[in-house]
Amino acid sequence: MGAIPKDFKLGIRTLTKKPASSSTAILAFGLGIGLCAIMFSIIYGVYFRGIGVSEADTDLPQ
């Protein structure tokens, strides 16, 4: 259990040494997580909740 605080301290030290690469990594992770959340919301809304069109089959020509 003693290795986790050491790894955390090393990670913080590395992030503060190179702020440009740290900012790039944080931005990339943030965009990735955000885009995944948006895609999940769209897919969940369309496939699981439905589009919300009532009686969509009645307008088709026969």
One Martini backbone bead per residue (centre of mass of N, CA, C, O) as a GRO file, in nm:
protein
   62
    1MET     BB    1   0.051   0.067  -0.009
    2GLY     BB    2   0.313   0.258  -0.038
    3ALA     BB    3   0.315   0.302  -0.358
    4ILE     BB    4   0.085   0.502  -0.413
    5PRO     BB    5   0.200   0.770  -0.297
    6LYS     BB    6   0.456   0.764  -0.472
    7ASP     BB    7   0.312   0.771  -0.747
    8PHE     BB    8   0.162   1.035  -0.698
    9LYS     BB    9   0.411   1.214  -0.657
   10LEU     BB   10   0.540   1.153  -0.931
   11GLY     BB   11   0.307   1.259  -1.103
   12ILE     BB   12   0.310   1.551  -1.000
   13ARG     BB   13   0.605   1.612  -1.072
   14THR     BB   14   0.575   1.561  -1.377
   15LEU     BB   15   0.350   1.772  -1.431
   16THR     BB   16   0.529   2.023  -1.331
   17LYS     BB   17   0.772   2.000  -1.532
   18LYS     BB   18   0.549   1.955  -1.788
   19PRO     BB   19   0.295   2.160  -1.877
   20ALA     BB   20   0.239   2.113  -2.180
   21SER     BB   21   0.196   1.802  -2.176
   22SER     BB   22  -0.018   1.806  -1.955
   23SER     BB   23  -0.227   1.977  -2.103
   24THR     BB   24  -0.257   1.789  -2.343
   25ALA     BB   25  -0.350   1.539  -2.186
   26ILE     BB   26  -0.597   1.668  -2.047
   27LEU     BB   27  -0.738   1.753  -2.308
   28ALA     BB   28  -0.760   1.470  -2.435
   29PHE     BB   29  -0.922   1.339  -2.208
   30GLY     BB   30  -1.158   1.538  -2.207
   31LEU     BB   31  -1.248   1.494  -2.502
   32GLY     BB   32  -1.288   1.189  -2.487
   33ILE     BB   33  -1.500   1.185  -2.262
   34GLY     BB   34  -1.701   1.381  -2.392
   35LEU     BB   35  -1.752   1.224  -2.659
   36CYS     BB   36  -1.852   0.965  -2.526
   37ALA     BB   37  -2.093   1.092  -2.380
   38ILE     BB   38  -2.238   1.198  -2.631
   39MET     BB   39  -2.269   0.929  -2.783
   40PHE     BB   40  -2.424   0.784  -2.564
   41SER     BB   41  -2.666   0.978  -2.558
   42ILE     BB   42  -2.753   0.940  -2.850
   43ILE     BB   43  -2.788   0.632  -2.852
   44TYR     BB   44  -2.984   0.615  -2.615
   45GLY     BB   45  -3.204   0.801  -2.735
   46VAL     BB   46  -3.260   0.637  -3.000
   47TYR     BB   47  -3.264   0.320  -2.911
   48PHE     BB   48  -3.407   0.324  -2.613
   49ARG     BB   49  -3.623   0.575  -2.624
   50GLY     BB   50  -3.648   0.709  -2.881
   51ILE     BB   51  -3.767   0.967  -3.085
   52GLY     BB   52  -4.099   1.040  -3.056
   53VAL     BB   53  -4.279   0.908  -3.276
   54SER     BB   54  -4.607   0.897  -3.345
   55GLU     BB   55  -4.734   0.704  -3.570
   56ALA     BB   56  -4.525   0.650  -3.824
   57ASP     BB   57  -4.695   0.435  -4.015
   58THR     BB   58  -4.947   0.619  -4.126
   59ASP     BB   59  -4.780   0.788  -4.367
   60LEU     BB   60  -4.778   0.558  -4.555
   61PRO     BB   61  -4.805   0.433  -4.849
   62GLN     BB   62  -5.035   0.180  -5.007
   0.00000   0.00000   0.00000
